[in-house]
Amino acid sequence: MPQTTYKISEARKNFAEVLERANQGEEILITRGNEIYARIGPADDGKRPFGLLRQRGLPDDLFDAGDAEQAAIDAGDWNDDVGVWQDGPTDHEPKP
């Protein structure tokens, strides 16, 4: 990606040009003295890492309460058969 450097005062005077160059794919460096103060670059058009996952979508029933383990928790049934707890919840409370 090509880079162009502007001093803050130059960037302020030519702001429309700076934005247009960034929109065309250039990375613009804004400097203050000899140090980089800011970077302006092209928009990413909504692209994000794992962008293909957005197209895949989530299943409609992802958060439905049809899960056997969650149903057992909701019903207060703590046992090994559903893999929740080995003992009841009172066995895990600190003793006085």
Secondary structure, 3 states (H helix, E strand, C coil): CCEEEEEHHHHHHCHHHHHHHHHCCCEEEEEECCEEEEEECCCCCCCCCCHHHHHHCCCCCCCCCCCHHHHHHHHCCCCCCCCCCCCCHHHHCCCC
